[in-house]
Amino acid sequence: FPYTTLFRSSQEGREIMGLRLAAGGGTRPLLRPMVKYVGNMHGDETVGREVLLALAEYLVKNYGVVDRVTKLLDSTEVHLLPTMNPDGYENTNLLGHSPTRGNANGVDLNRAFPTWRDLGRDRGQLMEGRQKEVSSVMAWILDNPFLLSINFHGGAVVANYPWDSENVQPWTLDSRFREHKEGGRGQYTPDNREFKAISSLYSTSHSTMAKDKHCGDTFTRGVTNGVDWYVVEGGDRNSTRLNSSHP
């Protein structure tokens, strides 16, 4: 390892390149969990890109050197996608343009995924009319049984967990989802306690995140449920989860 994964190109033809880090050859052992990290979904939010590039270097250099890293890559398949929006990144940082949140078409990629209302549609229907960057990530998710994922954004210092929409009721469209009523407005997943625990572990391991107040917003222990903060329709935390096998 590492193994590179080349996705479809961006709207302007730039490569969207990912890394798969795993010990033991190219075939994943049965039941080895897969996790994914995505950065730079918004072109002008570049910190996630640099974090994931640094993480890739750290993991590769320290496998067989640092016990924690060795154990991680011996037991988990780690997928890193440093830049989901290479066109927005290029326009923001290299071409001297003003900060570019969207892709080359001016589309906010975090509002361009399917929603739970698209459950039941086949792969072709889900892909129809999507931005190239979005369809690339959707195909990646649909082809791989990821257990957990994280998307790095810029701005508020907070761990934001799903869902980001009100009245999410996937069980009304697909029997794979069980009905749950926690949260009243349907914004909490059946795995809400697990998501909150993972988010809290992340925030309390961070040097400042758990101190609650950042960028004018207040977050208890540095975590928030998405819709408790603000509603996002078509965001990655609402949709890709509902169109794949990971929780």
HUWO-V617949 format. One record per pair of residues at least 12 apart in sequence whose C-alpha atoms are under 10 Angstrom apart, sorted by the first residue. I is the first residue (numbers start at 1). J is the second residue. Records with the same first field share a line. If there is no record, write none. Layout:
# HUWO-V617949
I=J + J
This chain:
# HUWO-V617949
1=19 + 20 + 21 + 22 + 23 + 24 + 25 + 26 + 60 + 73
2=18 + 19 + 20 + 21 + 22 + 23 + 25 + 26 + 56 + 59 + 60 + 78 + 79
3=18 + 19 + 20 + 21 + 22 + 25 + 26 + 79
4=17 + 18 + 19 + 20 + 21 + 79 + 80 + 81
5=17 + 18 + 19 + 20 + 79 + 80 + 81 + 140
6=18 + 19 + 136
7=81 + 84 + 132 + 133 + 135 + 136 + 137 + 139 + 140
8=132 + 133 + 135 + 136 + 137 + 139
9=86 + 132 + 133 + 136
10=84 + 85 + 86 + 87 + 88 + 103 + 104 + 131 + 132 + 133 + 134 + 135 + 136
11=85 + 86 + 87 + 103 + 104 + 105 + 131 + 132 + 133
12=86 + 87 + 88 + 103 + 104 + 105 + 132
13=86 + 87 + 132
14=85 + 86 + 87 + 90
15=83 + 84 + 85 + 86 + 87 + 133
16=81 + 82 + 83 + 84 + 85 + 86 + 87 + 133 + 136 + 137
17=80 + 81 + 82 + 83 + 84 + 86
18=36 + 37 + 38 + 79 + 80 + 81 + 82 + 83 + 84
19=36 + 37 + 52 + 53 + 56 + 78 + 79 + 80 + 81 + 82
20=34 + 35 + 36 + 56 + 77 + 78 + 79 + 80 + 81
21=56 + 59 + 60 + 72 + 73 + 74 + 76 + 77 + 78 + 79 + 80
22=34 + 60 + 63 + 70 + 72 + 73 + 74 + 75 + 76 + 77 + 78 + 79
23=63 + 70 + 71 + 72 + 73 + 74 + 75 + 76 + 77 + 78
24=73 + 74 + 75
28=76 + 77
29=75 + 76 + 77
31=75 + 76 + 145
32=74 + 75 + 76 + 77 + 147
33=75 + 76 + 77 + 78 + 145 + 146 + 147 + 148
34=75 + 76 + 77 + 78 + 79 + 144 + 145 + 146 + 147 + 148 + 149 + 246
35=76 + 77 + 78 + 79 + 80 + 144 + 145 + 146 + 147 + 148 + 149 + 150 + 246
36=77 + 78 + 79 + 80 + 81 + 141 + 146 + 147 + 148 + 149 + 150 + 151
37=52 + 78 + 79 + 80 + 81 + 82 + 148 + 149 + 150 + 151 + 152
38=52 + 79 + 80 + 81 + 82 + 83 + 84 + 137 + 149 + 150 + 151 + 152 + 153
39=51 + 52 + 53 + 80 + 81 + 82 + 83 + 84 + 85 + 150 + 151 + 152 + 153 + 154
40=52 + 81 + 82 + 83 + 84 + 85 + 86 + 88 + 89 + 101 + 151 + 152 + 153 + 154
41=81 + 82 + 83 + 84 + 85 + 86 + 88 + 89 + 101 + 102 + 103 + 108 + 109 + 110 + 133 + 134 + 151 + 152 + 153 + 154 + 236
42=83 + 84 + 85 + 86 + 87 + 88 + 89 + 99 + 100 + 101 + 102 + 103 + 107 + 108 + 109 + 110 + 152 + 153 + 154
43=83 + 84 + 85 + 86 + 87 + 88 + 89 + 90 + 91 + 92 + 93 + 99 + 100 + 101 + 102 + 103 + 104 + 108 + 109 + 153
44=85 + 88 + 89 + 90 + 91 + 92 + 93 + 98 + 99 + 100 + 101 + 102 + 153 + 154
45=85 + 88 + 89 + 92 + 99 + 100 + 101 + 152 + 153 + 154 + 155
46=82 + 83 + 89 + 92 + 93 + 152 + 153 + 154
47=82 + 152 + 153 + 154 + 155
48=81 + 82 + 83 + 151 + 152 + 153 + 154
49=80 + 81 + 82 + 83 + 84 + 89 + 152 + 153
50=82 + 83
51=82 + 152
52=80 + 81 + 82 + 83 + 152
53=80 + 81 + 82 + 83
54=82
55=80 + 82
56=78 + 79 + 80 + 81 + 82
59=72 + 73 + 78
60=73
77=146
78=146 + 149
79=146 + 149
80=150
81=137 + 151
82=151 + 152
84=103 + 109 + 133 + 134 + 136 + 137
85=101 + 102 + 103 + 104 + 108 + 109 + 132 + 133 + 134
86=103 + 104 + 133
87=100 + 101 + 102 + 103 + 104 + 105 + 133
88=100 + 101 + 102 + 103 + 104 + 105 + 106 + 107 + 108
89=101 + 102 + 103 + 104
90=103 + 104
91=103 + 104
103=131 + 132 + 133
104=131
105=131
107=131
108=131 + 234 + 235
109=130 + 131 + 132 + 133 + 134 + 234 + 235 + 236
110=134 + 232 + 233 + 234 + 235 + 236 + 237 + 238 + 239
111=134 + 232 + 233 + 234 + 235 + 236 + 238 + 239
112=129 + 130 + 131 + 133 + 134 + 135 + 233 + 234 + 235 + 236 + 239
113=126 + 127 + 130 + 131 + 134 + 135 + 137 + 138 + 233 + 234 + 235 + 236 + 237 + 238 + 239 + 240
114=126 + 127 + 130 + 134 + 138 + 233 + 234 + 235 + 236 + 238 + 239 + 240 + 242 + 243
115=165 + 168 + 170 + 233 + 234 + 235 + 236 + 237 + 238 + 239 + 240 + 241 + 242 + 243
116=165 + 168 + 169 + 170 + 171 + 172 + 173 + 174 + 233 + 234 + 238 + 239 + 240 + 241 + 242 + 243
117=168 + 169 + 170 + 172 + 173 + 239 + 242
118=170 + 173 + 239 + 242 + 243
119=170 + 171 + 172 + 173 + 174 + 239 + 242 + 243
120=173 + 174 + 243
121=243
122=243
123=138 + 139 + 142 + 243
126=138 + 139 + 243
127=139
134=236 + 240
137=236 + 240
138=236 + 239 + 240 + 241 + 243 + 244
139=240 + 244
140=244
141=240 + 241 + 243 + 244 + 245 + 246
142=240 + 241 + 243 + 244 + 245 + 246
143=244 + 245
144=244 + 245 + 246
145=244 + 245 + 246 + 247
146=241 + 244 + 245 + 246 + 247
147=241 + 244 + 245 + 246 + 247
148=195 + 241 + 246 + 247
149=237 + 241 + 246 + 247
150=236 + 237
151=236 + 237
155=214 + 215
156=209 + 213 + 214 + 215 + 216 + 217 + 218 + 219 + 222
157=203 + 206 + 208 + 209 + 210 + 211 + 212 + 213 + 214 + 215 + 217 + 218 + 219 + 222 + 223
158=199 + 200 + 202 + 203 + 206 + 208 + 209 + 210 + 211 + 212 + 213 + 214 + 215 + 217 + 218 + 219 + 220 + 221 + 222 + 223 + 224
159=195 + 196 + 198 + 199 + 200 + 201 + 202 + 203 + 209 + 210 + 219 + 221 + 222 + 223 + 224 + 225 + 226
160=195 + 196 + 199 + 200 + 219 + 222 + 223 + 224 + 225 + 226 + 227 + 228 + 229 + 237
161=188 + 189 + 192 + 195 + 196 + 198 + 199 + 223 + 224 + 225 + 226 + 227 + 237 + 238
162=187 + 188 + 189 + 191 + 192 + 195 + 196 + 224 + 225 + 226 + 227 + 228 + 235 + 236 + 237 + 238 + 239 + 241
163=186 + 187 + 188 + 189 + 192 + 225 + 226 + 227 + 228 + 231 + 232 + 233 + 235 + 236 + 237 + 238 + 239 + 241
164=187 + 188 + 225 + 226 + 227 + 228 + 229 + 230 + 231 + 232 + 233 + 234 + 235 + 236 + 237 + 238 + 239
165=185 + 186 + 187 + 188 + 225 + 226 + 227 + 228 + 230 + 231 + 232 + 233 + 234 + 235 + 237 + 238
166=183 + 184 + 185 + 186 + 187 + 188 + 226 + 227 + 228 + 230 + 231 + 232 + 233
167=181 + 183 + 184 + 185 + 186 + 187 + 188
168=185 + 186 + 187 + 188 + 189 + 238
169=181 + 185 + 186 + 187 + 188 + 189
170=186 + 189 + 242
174=242
176=245
177=189 + 190 + 242
178=190
185=227
186=227
187=225 + 226 + 227 + 228 + 231 + 238
188=225 + 226 + 227 + 228
189=225 + 247
190=247
191=247
192=225
195=225 + 247
196=223 + 224 + 225
197=223
198=223
199=221 + 222 + 223 + 224 + 225
200=220 + 221 + 222 + 223 + 224
201=221 + 223
202=222 + 223
203=221 + 222 + 223
204=221 + 222 + 223
206=222
208=221 + 222
209=221 + 222 + 223
210=222 + 223
217=229
226=238
